[in-house]
Amino acid sequence: MQASLPPLLFSLLDVGMTTVVILIAGGFLTGMFMFVRMASDDSDRYKNLKEMVETIFGTPAHLRPSTDSSSTGTGDKDKDKPNVAELSPFSEPCPACSETITERDLTCPSCGLRLL
């Protein structure tokens, strides 16, 4: 009987430690799942969490363009176009064809490359 006690003790220890590890891993998975659900929720319940996630993984709120289109008077049609009056004047060669471009050009007049 004394010879069978140590293997039984080790097998109980193995089962106990495996259970603890599986419970910890399940807790981490559940926590990550709940974090993703809260970060992708459309309601305002988790607004602070969403702002933190957006700041870490995306563009921070203070750098995002404002969504208030009534103050500028422009609609969604001009969303992709930069305001020419706000750009500082410049003249430089096109990266594709070396034609001179200015701040007024959205595409290169020579090769049609879309400029940022």
N, C-alpha and C positions, 0 to 999 in steps of 0.2 A: 504494500500500500504506500509506503514512503517513496518508492520509485516513481509512482504515477502522479504524485503531488506536484512536483515542479513543472512537468509539461502542461498539466491542467492549469496551473497558476499563470504560465506564460500565455496560454491560449486565451484565458480570461482577460489578461492584460492587453493582448493584441486586439481582442474584440472591443474592449472598453476604449482604447486609444483610437481605433478605427472609427468608432461611433462618435467620439469627440471631434475628430478631424472632419467627418462628414457633416456634423452639425455646424461646425464653424464655416465650412465651405458653403453649406446651404444658407447660412445667415448672410454671408457676403453676397451670394447670388441674389437673394431676396432684397438686400439693401440696394444693390445696383439696379435691379428691376424697378424698385420703387423710386429711386432717384431719376431714372430715365422717364418714368411715367409723370413725375412731378415736373420735370424740366420741359416736357413736351405738352403739358396741359394748357389748353387755351383759356381757361378761366384766370381770374386775377388772384386766386388763392395763394399761389406760390410765386408772386411777382418778384420778390427779392431773390429767390433761388434762380429764377429764369434770367434775371439781370446778371447774376454772377456767372452763370453758365455761358451766357451770350458774350460777356466780357472776356472770359477765358478762351472760348473756342471760336468767337466771331468778332465782329466789329463792335467796339464798345459803344454804349448808348450816346456818349457825348461826341462821337465821331460820325454817327449815322446821320444821313440827311433827314431833315425834318419831314414828317408826313403831312404837315399842315399846308395844303395847297391853296387855301383861301387867302393867306397873307400875301403870297406872291402873285396870285391871279393867273397862274398857269395851271394847266391840267396835266393829265398823265401823258399826253402826246409829246411834251417836251421834257420828259423825265430823263431820257438818255442824252439829251443835248446839253452841253455845258453852256452857261450864260456867258456870252462873248464879252459883255461889259465887265464881268468880274475877273476875267483872265488878264494877266499882265501881257503886254505885247511882246512877242518874240518872233524870231525868224531863224529857222535852222533847217538843215538838210533832212530829207525823208530817209528813214533807215533802209528802205528797200531800193530806191532808185536815185537818191541824192538830189532830187529836185527840191528847190527851196519851198518851204511851207511856212505858214503863219498861224497865229492863234485862231483865225477865222475859219480855217480848213478843218472839217470833220474827217474828210478823206483826202488823200493825196490827189491833186489834180492830174498828175501824170500817170501814176500806176494804179490808183484806186484803193490803196492801202488804208484801212480804217485806223484813224489816229486816236489816241487816248488823251 
